[in-house]
Amino acid sequence: MAAEGKAIAKVNDLVIFVPYVVPGDVVDLQIKRKKHHYAEAVAVKFHEYSRERAVPFCQHYGVCGGCKWQVLPYSEQIKYKQKQVTDNLTRIGKIELPEISPILGSEKTQFYRNKLEYTFSNKRWLTEEEIKQNVVYEQMNAVGFHIPNAFDKVLAIEKCWLQDDISNRIRNTVRDYAYEHNYSFINLRTQEGMLRNMIIRTSTTGELMVILIAKIEEEVEELRLFKQLLQYVADTFPEITSLLYIINNKRNDTITDLDVYTFKGKDHIFEEMEGLRFKIGPKSFYQTNSEQAYNLYKIARNFAGLTGKELVYDLYTGTGTIANFVSKQARQVIGIEYVPEAIEDAKVNAEINGIKNTLFFAGDMKDMLTQDFINQYGRPDVIITDPPRAGMHQDVVDVILFAEPKRIVYVSCNPATQARDLQLLDVKYKVKAIQPVDMFPHTHHVENVVLLELRNED
């Protein structure tokens, strides 16, 4: 298996990447794209199936574009994720490494997500099979997931295995009501139509948030119809604790700059971890696999080796989850994050939990984390960093090297960019421990936590 969840075939010296197959499958391939050193292909005929193969459990497998590794048994998935971490750190990092700990698999491999976003569209995607069989649907409106590389087409989802089944029931109920009462679904090219998106968030506390997003132009009549739908959802699902709606008349689906209205219940839900409560609003970021996030944060805290005397910097703090989580074991924690709304959430979460030793700052990391900032707020004993997929900016790495904390805990969702950053930090730091964590079963994505310690000068 290779990056992006594709398998590798070799013909003479040409490397070919193939999705939806596993090592050991014997197949006929059709080349779709050819470059100098590699090609991309699809399997058009299977002659023999690999012994290392699982039967996909989802009826939408291979079309929706998600969960590409359902054809691999879970034990094989985590084996390849472990290999991905090892290959990236050794080939890209090219630094001295300790033994990499065995990957921590996810206890739940189905229904493990706490958030899903569905899209409405008046252009239902028809599969190749449906086209061959001339299937004609009475209803071409669909709610489900975008088809990769076809922005205006949506695959009608009947059952998704990623989130608690309440998510499927709510989505299908909204769809059926909209069909029955002739609600218009958005045309993603012309931007005409009412129903746009639906976000469903669940939490381990049993709370449930549903956000319906619509385009409303004839304010009185369309809003009345939209609120009838909301009322129907509220009546049908009394377990919803937070029913919200957003009016989005823009030409894109982003909601960060839009007002959120509460139709029923509260405007937030709570997540809980070791007695700490984290408030999650409609725009809040929270790790989408709650149970495995707890394991990830425990590893990060363990690597930090806190005694209660340390000043900790938590870079890319998001809504302050890690900062608040480790605060009990630290003298003070300073969190820095680019998104101002996330920092407001972080402050609220500290207040809710009576945490008095955290400080949060909003701003671009490379502009905020400067030598002046460190001179003002103190030299950190420990830095915890959890950057986006692109890794850390060179300026951020330079300031970390200037700050010289005793320990750095680097949490990454992309071991390739993590390896590049570890090589930059190698001038002053030695990697002491590596722990991969699987947050997203049936995908090729893997998280990795690395502990670095300042080298002795002698």
Phi, psi and omega per residue, in radians:
M1 nan 2.606 -3.119
A2 -2.155 -3.047 3.119
A3 -1.044 2.749 -3.131
E4 1.106 0.293 3.010
G5 1.321 0.223 3.115
K6 -1.619 2.738 3.077
A7 -1.727 2.810 -3.062
I8 -1.928 2.321 2.940
A9 -2.085 2.691 3.073
K10 -2.211 2.270 3.038
V11 -2.121 1.971 -2.957
N12 0.945 -2.058 3.141
D13 -1.794 0.074 -3.086
L14 -1.524 2.175 3.085
V15 -1.542 2.264 -3.099
I16 -2.128 2.234 3.129
F17 -1.702 2.277 -3.042
V18 -2.321 2.152 3.079
P19 -1.437 2.814 3.005
Y20 1.082 0.417 2.992
V21 -2.262 2.920 3.142
V22 -2.274 2.782 3.112
P23 -0.960 2.273 -3.129
G24 1.833 -0.317 3.049
D25 -1.161 2.424 3.033
V26 -1.893 2.033 -2.949
V27 -2.422 2.792 2.883
D28 -1.621 2.365 -3.117
L29 -1.983 2.558 2.990
Q30 -2.026 2.109 -3.122
I31 -1.224 2.282 3.132
K32 -1.856 -0.466 -3.056
R33 -2.697 2.344 -3.117
K34 -2.264 2.277 3.064
K35 -2.032 -3.094 -3.124
H36 -1.045 -0.832 -2.973
H37 -1.833 -0.163 -3.103
Y38 -2.697 2.966 3.078
A39 -2.444 2.832 3.038
E40 -2.083 2.427 -3.056
A41 -2.521 2.933 3.014
V42 -2.161 2.636 3.097
A43 -1.406 2.175 -3.135
V44 -1.839 -0.318 3.101
K45 -2.674 2.367 3.079
F46 -1.750 2.148 3.065
H47 -1.593 -0.591 -3.080
E48 -2.698 2.352 3.113
Y49 -1.581 2.526 3.111
S50 -1.193 2.632 3.021
R51 -1.257 -0.317 -3.100
E52 -1.633 0.882 -3.007
R53 -2.326 2.491 3.065
A54 -1.983 2.759 3.093
V55 -1.522 2.126 3.130
P56 -1.022 2.382 -3.073
F57 -1.635 -0.186 -3.066
C58 -1.773 2.343 -3.118
Q59 -1.167 -0.325 -3.111
H60 -1.696 0.103 -3.088
Y61 -1.012 2.396 3.075
G62 1.529 -0.237 3.130
V63 -1.943 -0.793 -3.029
C64 -1.210 -0.422 3.087
G65 1.641 -0.205 3.102
G66 -1.666 2.996 3.010
C67 0.844 0.835 -3.037
K68 -1.109 -0.360 -3.051
W69 -1.652 0.295 3.084
Q70 -1.044 -0.388 -3.140
V71 -1.375 -0.083 3.100
L72 -1.862 2.340 3.009
P73 -1.006 2.616 -3.049
Y74 -1.041 -0.638 3.136
S75 -1.061 -0.577 3.113
E76 -1.340 -0.652 3.120
Q77 -0.982 -0.856 -3.070
I78 -1.260 -0.443 3.061
K79 -1.121 -0.767 -3.130
Y80 -1.260 -0.536 3.078
K81 -1.173 -0.730 3.074
Q82 -1.009 -0.771 -3.126
K83 -1.122 -0.689 3.120
Q84 -1.031 -0.781 3.120
V85 -1.108 -0.831 -3.125
T86 -1.044 -0.835 -3.110
D87 -1.077 -0.791 -3.115
N88 -1.113 -0.813 -3.076
L89 -1.187 -0.619 -3.111
T90 -1.424 -0.762 -3.053
R91 -1.360 -0.690 -3.115
I92 -1.569 -0.774 -3.085
G93 -1.188 -0.767 -3.127
K94 0.857 0.750 3.120
I95 -2.203 2.926 3.135
E96 -1.209 2.266 -3.074
L97 -2.232 2.549 2.974
P98 -1.355 3.108 3.073
E99 -1.128 2.373 -3.130
I100 -1.442 2.208 -3.120
S101 -1.129 2.642 3.091
P102 -1.056 2.441 -3.098
I103 -1.036 2.489 3.082
L104 -1.579 1.867 -3.120
G105 -1.282 2.840 3.132
S106 -1.532 2.275 3.139
E107 -1.083 -0.723 3.082
K108 -1.636 2.263 3.050
T109 -1.965 -0.084 3.025
Q110 -2.323 2.697 3.125
F111 0.914 0.702 -3.057
Y112 -1.707 -0.165 -3.088
R113 -1.526 2.604 3.083
N114 -1.837 0.063 -3.131
K115 -2.635 2.341 3.003
L116 -2.433 2.553 3.073
E117 -2.091 2.222 3.118
Y118 -1.889 2.639 3.132
T119 -2.037 2.427 3.004
F120 -1.638 2.544 3.062
S121 -2.728 2.588 3.082
N122 -1.547 0.124 3.108
K123 -2.097 1.640 3.121
R124 -1.263 2.366 3.088
W125 -1.374 2.254 3.067
L126 -1.770 2.305 3.130
T127 -1.281 2.882 3.116
E128 -1.006 -0.691 3.138
E129 -1.070 -0.790 -3.121
E130 -1.107 -0.678 3.132
I131 -1.165 -0.779 3.130
K132 -1.018 -0.699 -3.074
Q133 -1.525 0.097 -3.118
N134 0.921 0.729 3.124
V135 -1.171 2.249 3.105
V136 -2.003 2.115 3.112
Y137 -1.673 2.359 3.079
E138 -1.100 -0.538 -3.037
Q139 -2.096 1.988 3.125
M140 -1.651 -0.063 2.991
N141 -1.243 2.532 -3.126
A142 -2.540 2.625 2.973
V143 -2.215 2.269 -3.091
G144 3.013 -2.333 -3.072
F145 -2.006 2.555 3.033
H146 -1.017 2.462 3.014
I147 -1.417 2.302 3.117
P148 -0.956 2.346 3.106
N149 1.159 0.314 3.040
A150 -2.485 1.408 -2.923
F151 -1.063 -0.454 -3.056
D152 -1.703 0.046 -3.109
K153 -1.958 2.491 -3.087
V154 -2.231 2.357 3.059
L155 -1.436 2.165 3.118
A156 -1.218 2.008 -3.086
I157 -1.633 2.223 3.093
E158 -1.625 -0.820 3.107
K159 -2.538 2.146 3.039
C160 -1.866 2.406 -3.068
W161 -1.674 0.201 -3.049
L162 -1.550 -0.519 -3.054
Q163 -2.223 2.681 3.107
D164 -0.679 2.501 -2.995
D165 -1.057 -0.315 3.070
I166 -0.986 -0.575 3.138
S167 -1.075 -0.766 3.104
N168 -1.127 -0.720 -3.094
R169 -1.151 -0.725 -3.137
I170 -1.146 -0.831 -3.116
R171 -1.027 -0.823 -3.090
N172 -1.203 -0.561 3.099
T173 -1.182 -0.791 3.103
V174 -1.057 -0.777 3.129
R175 -1.025 -0.868 -3.076
D176 -1.125 -0.688 3.116
Y177 -1.129 -0.729 -3.137
A178 -1.137 -0.686 3.080
Y179 -1.077 -0.867 -3.037
E180 -1.093 -0.606 -3.065
H181 -1.853 0.296 3.039
N182 0.964 0.752 3.037
Y183 -1.289 2.478 -3.141
S184 -1.491 2.429 3.078
F185 -1.735 2.560 -3.041
I186 -1.101 2.471 2.934
N187 -1.672 1.955 -2.981
L188 -1.240 -0.213 3.053
R189 -1.524 -0.888 -3.073
T190 -1.555 -0.221 -3.124
Q191 1.119 0.546 3.054
E192 -1.811 2.593 -3.130
G193 2.061 2.785 -3.014
M194 -1.637 -1.032 -2.979
L195 -1.356 2.252 -3.030
R196 -1.997 -1.073 -3.047
N197 -2.509 2.840 3.019
M198 -2.501 2.267 3.105
I199 -2.011 2.319 3.113
I200 -2.140 2.201 3.122
R201 -2.136 2.306 3.069
T202 -2.039 2.880 3.083
S203 -2.493 2.828 -3.122
T204 -1.221 -0.193 3.090
T205 -1.473 -0.060 3.119
G206 1.574 0.069 3.122
E207 -1.450 2.784 -3.005
L208 -2.513 2.155 3.140
M209 -2.006 2.331 3.053
V210 -2.214 2.255 3.109
I211 -2.107 2.089 3.067
L212 -1.811 2.327 -3.067
I213 -2.109 2.239 -3.050
A214 -2.383 2.753 2.994
K215 -1.740 2.090 -3.065
I216 -2.133 1.944 -3.122
E217 -1.883 -0.764 3.034
E218 -1.534 1.586 -2.852
E219 -0.953 -0.790 -3.005
V220 -1.222 -0.998 -3.031
E221 -1.242 -0.803 -3.101
E222 -1.152 -0.672 3.135
L223 -1.156 -0.657 3.113
R224 -1.083 -0.791 3.120
L225 -1.101 -0.742 -3.126
F226 -1.097 -0.713 -3.130
K227 -1.241 -0.468 3.035
Q228 -1.112 -0.725 3.093
L229 -1.097 -0.788 3.127
L230 -1.051 -0.727 3.139
Q231 -1.120 -0.688 3.118
Y232 -1.093 -0.740 3.110
V233 -1.104 -0.776 3.140
A234 -1.066 -0.740 -3.116
D235 -1.228 -0.639 -3.057
T236 -1.360 -0.526 -3.078
F237 -2.191 1.391 3.141
P238 -1.098 -0.288 -3.127
E239 -1.291 -0.178 3.088
I240 -1.216 2.132 -3.105
T241 -1.685 -0.267 -3.106
S242 -2.534 1.769 3.131
L243 -1.910 1.968 -3.009
L244 -2.132 2.805 3.028
Y245 -2.495 2.714 -3.129
I246 -2.334 2.371 3.026
I247 -1.698 2.045 3.141
N248 -2.126 1.809 3.129
N249 -1.792 0.241 3.131
K250 -1.431 3.140 3.134
R251 -1.695 0.158 3.063
N252 -2.370 2.968 -3.005
D253 -1.630 0.017 -3.096
T254 -1.164 2.473 -3.098
I255 -2.062 0.005 -3.033
T256 -1.047 -0.515 -3.080
D257 -1.732 0.209 -3.061
L258 -1.931 2.681 3.095
D259 -1.316 2.553 3.094
V260 -1.986 2.289 -3.124
Y261 -1.928 2.445 3.118
T262 -1.625 2.098 3.100
F263 -1.565 -0.683 -3.136
K264 -2.704 2.485 3.081
G265 1.425 -2.649 -3.079
K266 -1.663 2.957 3.116
D267 -1.664 0.301 -3.102
H268 -2.742 2.911 2.943
I269 -2.243 2.985 3.116
F270 -2.070 2.534 2.956
E271 -1.988 2.616 -3.092
E272 -2.195 2.512 3.133
M273 -2.662 2.034 3.138
E274 0.886 0.729 3.112
G275 1.439 -0.180 3.078
L276 -1.478 2.468 3.118
R277 -1.923 2.285 3.131
F278 -2.016 2.108 -3.121
K279 -1.410 2.235 -3.118
I280 -2.109 2.030 3.087
G281 -1.642 3.131 -3.091
P282 -1.084 -0.465 -3.099
K283 -1.839 0.015 -3.066
S284 -1.232 2.542 2.986
F285 -1.603 2.356 3.004
Y286 -2.584 2.473 3.134
Q287 -0.895 2.312 -2.972
T288 -1.370 -0.194 3.042
N289 -1.977 1.611 -2.978
S290 -1.007 -0.849 -3.067
E291 -1.112 -0.737 -3.102
Q292 -1.322 -0.471 3.064
A293 -1.062 -0.694 3.119
Y294 -1.047 -0.766 3.106
N295 -1.122 -0.700 3.128
L296 -1.070 -0.793 -3.106
Y297 -1.198 -0.600 3.092
K298 -1.109 -0.694 3.107
I299 -1.108 -0.810 -3.140
A300 -1.042 -0.756 3.140
R301 -1.154 -0.710 3.118
N302 -1.096 -0.783 3.119
F303 -1.098 -0.576 -3.095
A304 -1.160 -0.412 3.059
G305 0.988 0.835 -3.038
L306 -1.392 2.521 -3.129
T307 -2.067 -0.073 -3.088
G308 1.808 -0.143 -3.093
K309 -1.830 -0.098 -2.950
E310 -1.533 2.591 2.888
L311 -1.645 2.128 -3.079
V312 -1.985 2.330 2.952
Y313 -1.783 2.242 3.085
D314 -1.946 1.795 -3.075
L315 -1.529 2.501 -3.058
Y316 1.013 0.901 -2.955
T317 -1.235 -0.277 -3.110
G318 1.076 -2.237 3.133
T319 -1.572 0.375 3.033
G320 1.319 0.338 -3.066
T321 -1.070 -0.887 -3.131
I322 -1.163 -0.762 -3.117
A323 -0.983 -0.868 -3.137
N324 -1.201 -0.578 -3.119
F325 -1.145 -0.640 -3.103
V326 -1.665 -0.077 -2.981
S327 -1.035 -0.595 -3.120
K328 -1.054 -0.548 -3.072
Q329 -1.661 0.092 -3.074
A330 -2.147 2.815 3.044
R331 -1.277 -0.824 3.088
Q332 -2.670 2.566 3.073
V333 -2.169 2.277 3.091
I334 -1.975 2.114 -3.130
G335 -1.874 2.380 3.119
I336 -2.204 2.383 -3.054
E337 -2.672 2.557 -3.094
Y338 -1.265 -0.635 -2.997
V339 -1.538 2.008 -3.082
P340 -1.031 -0.679 -3.127
E341 -1.091 -0.646 3.140
A342 -1.131 -0.696 3.135
I343 -1.145 -0.653 3.070
E344 -1.086 -0.738 3.076
D345 -1.053 -0.729 -3.118
A346 -1.069 -0.735 3.128
K347 -1.138 -0.727 3.116
V348 -1.087 -0.765 -3.137
N349 -1.095 -0.644 3.085
A350 -1.131 -0.760 -3.116
E351 -1.124 -0.804 -3.136
I352 -0.968 -0.668 -3.067
N353 -1.654 0.134 3.107
G354 1.119 0.547 -3.137
I355 -1.572 2.121 -3.034
K356 -1.867 -0.123 -3.019
N357 -1.904 0.536 3.057
T358 -2.089 2.543 3.045
L359 -2.240 2.404 -3.101
F360 -2.215 2.412 -3.124
F361 -2.273 2.428 3.113
A362 -1.858 2.390 3.094
G363 2.779 2.886 3.111
D364 -1.106 2.272 -3.022
M365 -0.924 -0.785 -3.058
K366 -1.214 -0.407 3.094
D367 -1.518 -0.568 -3.082
M368 -1.395 -0.864 -3.035
L369 -1.443 1.533 -3.122
T370 -2.104 3.007 3.094
Q371 -1.100 -0.631 3.112
D372 -1.097 -0.724 3.132
F373 -1.046 -0.789 -3.117
I374 -1.154 -0.683 3.115
N375 -1.112 -0.581 -3.116
Q376 -1.378 -0.773 -2.987
Y377 -1.788 -0.116 3.070
G378 1.913 2.630 3.138
R379 -1.399 2.151 -3.077
P380 -1.236 2.527 3.007
D381 -1.437 -0.591 -3.125
V382 -2.378 2.404 2.982
I383 -2.033 2.232 2.982
I384 -1.869 2.233 -3.124
T385 -2.273 2.317 -3.116
D386 -2.360 1.250 -3.017
P387 -1.319 2.945 3.052
P388 -1.182 -3.129 -3.039
R389 -0.983 -0.525 -3.097
A390 -1.275 -0.146 -3.132
G391 1.433 -2.830 -3.051
M392 -1.695 2.478 3.066
H393 -1.143 2.578 3.142
Q394 -0.941 -0.671 3.140
D395 -1.082 -0.648 3.135
V396 -1.179 -0.760 3.099
V397 -1.032 -0.754 -3.124
D398 -1.076 -0.715 -3.135
V399 -1.221 -0.642 3.075
I400 -1.064 -0.758 3.121
L401 -1.116 -0.618 3.087
F402 -1.187 -0.719 -3.077
A403 -1.193 -0.525 3.123
E404 0.874 0.927 3.028
P405 -1.115 2.722 3.138
K406 -1.126 -0.679 -3.103
R407 -2.335 2.566 3.001
I408 -2.170 2.264 3.028
V409 -1.924 1.988 -3.050
Y410 -1.890 1.906 3.090
V411 -1.697 2.253 -3.051
S412 -2.380 2.521 3.015
C413 -1.789 0.111 -3.132
N414 -2.535 1.607 -3.070
P415 -1.027 -0.369 3.136
A416 -1.204 -0.853 3.124
T417 -1.281 -0.517 3.054
Q418 -1.067 -0.754 -3.136
A419 -1.067 -0.731 3.099
R420 -1.048 -0.776 -3.129
D421 -1.189 -0.638 3.124
L422 -1.092 -0.636 3.105
Q423 -1.109 -0.677 3.116
L424 -1.187 -0.631 -3.124
L425 -1.377 -0.238 -3.045
D426 -1.064 -0.374 -3.132
V427 -1.068 -0.534 -3.127
K428 -2.142 -0.219 -2.992
Y429 -2.177 2.585 3.095
K430 -2.014 2.343 3.101
V431 -1.297 2.183 -3.072
K432 -1.886 -0.463 -3.106
A433 -2.709 2.557 3.141
I434 -2.401 2.216 -3.130
Q435 -2.343 1.786 3.034
P436 -1.281 2.601 -3.136
V437 -2.381 2.303 3.103
D438 -1.640 1.920 3.123
M439 -1.678 -0.357 -2.974
F440 -2.314 1.368 3.089
P441 -0.948 2.593 3.108
H442 1.256 0.137 2.984
T443 -2.149 2.951 3.130
H444 -1.499 -0.053 -3.066
H445 -1.244 2.499 3.126
V446 -2.538 2.440 3.047
E447 -1.665 2.684 3.129
N448 -2.529 2.319 3.134
V449 -1.969 2.226 -3.113
V450 -2.150 2.361 3.035
L451 -1.784 2.209 3.052
L452 -2.044 2.473 3.099
E453 -2.153 2.510 -3.139
L454 -1.078 2.301 3.141
R455 -1.224 2.557 3.030
N456 -1.217 2.423 -3.104
E457 -1.207 -0.472 -3.047
D458 -1.246 nan nan
